[in-house]
Amino acid sequence: MDKNQTKGVELRGNPMLWRIEHWTKMMGPCAGSDGDLLFEKSSVRLTRIEEFSYGPLFSFGRKGTNRKLRTRARPKKRANQELVATEVSDSSVEKTVAPIDSVVPLLKYLDEKREKYAVSNELGKADMRLQESQRRMEKAEEAYRHLQDETTDGLKLRLEKCLNGFAMWGLQMVKWLKLDLLKWRLMSAKTSEFAGHKQIVELVNTFSE
């Protein structure tokens, strides 16, 4: 197996691909200078298949030193786990910060679009108010023309009535004058000794004309 293919790859879930350096990285050295193992197989929690595959690693261990050396290896495992967690946390922070830098131009673009929308919205409202004012002005002008026409027609009708009334009053006045004149003549004819019936009839006929 090529070391470059497994370098930096998370192999914890597939121990079949592990090499000695992976075991050393996670558990520390597998054996001391005297050939003694630094851990027991129970501390690794291998399955029966993995125990059968890696059986030679546990065949030469001595029980007397395994416990002491196992306690020495566990802090390394915890330290390695903390290191991996720290690296994962740092990478997640970098992945979180990177999109923020890319979001800033988008926020500026959205802010400009919002301002343009607000301006266009205000212009639209102003145009609607202008159209409404024009409609009201047209209605007011139409009502004024209608009232003016009604006023003119009413004045004309009143004037005609006044003229007709004045004409009727003039005719009635003429009749009254004629009647007064006839009355005066009749009174004169009665007082005159020479007035006859024929003259009285002529006076009445003159009034009738």
Secondary structure, 3 states (H helix, E strand, C coil): CCHHHHCCCCCCCCHHHCCHHHHHHHHCCCECCCCCECCCHHHHCCCHHHHHHCHHHHCCCCHHHHHHHHHHHHHHHHHHHHHHHHHHHHHHHHHHHHHHHHHHHHHHHHHHHHHHHHHHHHHHHHHHHHHHHHHHHHHHHHHHHHHHHHHHHHHHHHHHHHHHHHHHHHHHHHHHHHHHHHHHHHHHHHHCCCCCHHHHHHHHHHHHC
